Amino acid sequence: KLGGGLADVSAITSTLASNFGISLDTADSLSAKVFDTSKAIGLSADEGANLFGVLMQTANLSAKQAEDLAEGAFQLARQAGVAPQAVMKDIAGSTEEIASFTKDGGENIAEAAVQARQMGLSLSTTAKVAEGLLDFENSVTKEIEASILIGRQLNFQKARQLALSGDIAGATKDIVSQLGSEA
């Protein structure tokens, strides 16, 4: 009914079981839901399986929570005027960032991915910015150097605080507001 076949469902089951350590029975029971959600948010079966696997294993979400987060992130991206599929693919490919920065059921990751796309960046890039802020010694040195280069005083203390609390979207936004653009 959704334009897929047994090969799609089998691929989803295989990806969830092989790549994310989900039991074969659980992966099999989730495959139809993953396929349905994937089609609804514009992802291939393989991309949807990776998205669900990342959210379930890395962010420690249930299948229902992963589905809700994926659909919520899709809607958030549409409201923000960015390509929802790009946001979803970004989240699916950001295992390390999700592991490092997920809080409150992963909503901050969805918001960060959407904001990154609004600025033409990836979630990985904004996470690197946040990680750079958490290297306090180098971060302060680079803040002083940047202040000298652009000829005005920068203060990334709030950005560091946001990064420390896992708010990579807020940290990036604070830096961009002081610098004038993401460039």
C-alpha positions in Angstrom: 0.0 0.0 0.0 2.9 2.4 0.7 4.8 1.6 -2.5 7.4 -0.8 -1.0 7.9 -4.5 -0.9 9.3 -7.3 1.1 12.8 -6.3 0.2 12.3 -2.9 2.0 10.9 -4.5 5.1 13.7 -7.1 5.1 16.3 -4.5 4.7 14.9 -2.5 7.6 14.9 -5.6 9.8 18.4 -6.5 8.8 19.7 -2.9 9.4 18.1 -2.7 12.9 19.3 -6.1 14.0 22.8 -6.0 12.4 23.8 -2.4 12.9 22.1 -1.4 16.1 21.9 -4.7 18.1 18.1 -4.7 18.2 16.8 -8.3 18.6 15.6 -9.9 15.4 12.1 -10.3 16.7 11.9 -6.7 17.8 13.4 -5.5 14.5 10.9 -7.6 12.6 8.0 -6.1 14.5 9.2 -2.6 14.0 9.9 -2.8 10.3 6.4 -1.9 9.1 6.3 1.1 11.4 9.8 2.2 10.3 8.8 1.9 6.7 5.6 3.8 7.2 7.3 6.6 9.0 10.2 6.7 6.5 7.7 7.1 3.6 5.8 9.8 5.5 9.0 11.9 6.1 10.6 11.3 2.7 13.3 8.9 3.6 14.3 5.6 1.9 13.8 2.5 3.9 17.5 2.2 4.7 17.7 5.9 5.8 14.6 5.4 8.0 16.1 2.3 9.6 19.3 4.2 10.3 17.3 7.1 11.8 15.3 4.8 14.1 18.4 2.8 15.1 20.3 5.9 16.0 17.5 7.3 18.0 16.6 4.1 19.8 20.2 2.9 20.6 22.1 6.2 20.9 19.5 8.4 22.4 17.9 5.5 24.3 14.4 6.2 23.0 11.6 3.6 22.6 10.3 3.0 19.1 7.3 5.2 19.8 9.5 8.0 21.1 11.8 7.7 18.0 8.8 7.8 15.7 7.4 10.9 17.5 10.7 12.6 17.5 11.2 11.9 13.8 7.8 13.2 12.9 8.2 16.2 15.2 11.6 17.1 13.7 10.1 16.8 10.2 7.3 19.2 11.1 9.7 21.6 12.8 11.9 21.6 9.7 8.9 22.4 7.5 7.8 25.3 9.8 11.3 26.7 9.7 11.4 26.6 5.9 14.3 24.1 5.6 14.3 20.8 3.7 12.9 18.2 6.1 14.6 15.3 4.4 18.0 17.0 4.8 17.4 17.5 8.5 16.3 13.8 8.9 19.3 12.5 7.0 21.5 14.8 9.1 20.1 13.3 12.3 20.4 9.8 11.0 24.0 10.3 10.2 24.9 12.0 13.5 25.4 9.1 15.9 28.3 10.6 17.8 26.6 14.0 18.2 23.4 12.5 19.4 25.3 10.4 22.0 27.1 13.5 23.2 24.4 16.0 23.3 20.9 14.4 23.6 18.8 15.5 26.5 15.1 15.6 27.2 14.1 12.9 24.8 16.1 14.2 21.9 14.1 17.3 21.2 17.2 19.5 21.5 18.8 17.4 18.7 15.9 18.0 16.4 16.0 21.7 17.1 19.8 21.8 16.6 19.5 20.0 13.3 16.9 22.3 12.0 18.8 25.4 13.1 22.0 24.1 11.5 20.2 23.6 8.2 18.8 27.2 8.5 22.4 28.4 8.6 23.5 26.0 5.8 25.5 23.9 8.3 25.2 20.3 9.4 24.5 19.0 12.9 28.0 17.7 13.0 29.5 21.1 12.3 27.4 22.8 15.1 28.4 20.0 17.5 32.0 20.6 16.7 31.5 24.3 17.6 29.9 23.3 20.9 32.8 20.9 21.6 35.3 23.6 20.8 33.5 25.8 23.4 33.9 23.1 26.0 37.7 23.1 25.5 37.8 26.1 27.8 41.5 27.0 27.6 41.6 27.0 23.8 38.1 28.5 23.5 39.1 31.5 25.6 42.3 32.0 23.6 40.4 31.8 20.3 37.7 34.2 21.6 40.4 36.8 22.4 42.1 36.2 19.0 38.7 36.6 17.2 38.0 39.8 19.2 41.3 41.3 18.0 40.7 40.2 14.4 37.2 41.7 14.0 37.9 44.7 16.2 35.1 44.2 18.8 34.8 42.5 22.1 33.3 39.0 22.0 32.0 37.1 25.0 31.2 33.5 24.5 30.5 32.7 28.1 26.8 32.2 27.5 27.6 30.0 24.5 29.9 27.9 26.7 27.2 27.6 29.3 24.7 26.5 26.6 27.1 24.0 25.2 27.8 22.6 28.6 24.1 22.0 29.2 23.8 20.3 25.8 22.1 23.1 23.9 24.1 23.1 20.8 21.5 25.1 18.9 21.6 27.8 21.5 25.4 27.8 21.7 25.7 28.2 17.9 23.0 30.9 17.8 24.8 32.9 20.5 28.0 32.8 18.6 26.4 33.7 15.3 24.5 36.6 16.9 27.9 38.1 18.1 29.7 37.5 14.9 27.0 38.6 12.5 26.8 35.5 10.3 27.6 31.9 10.2 30.4 32.6 7.8 
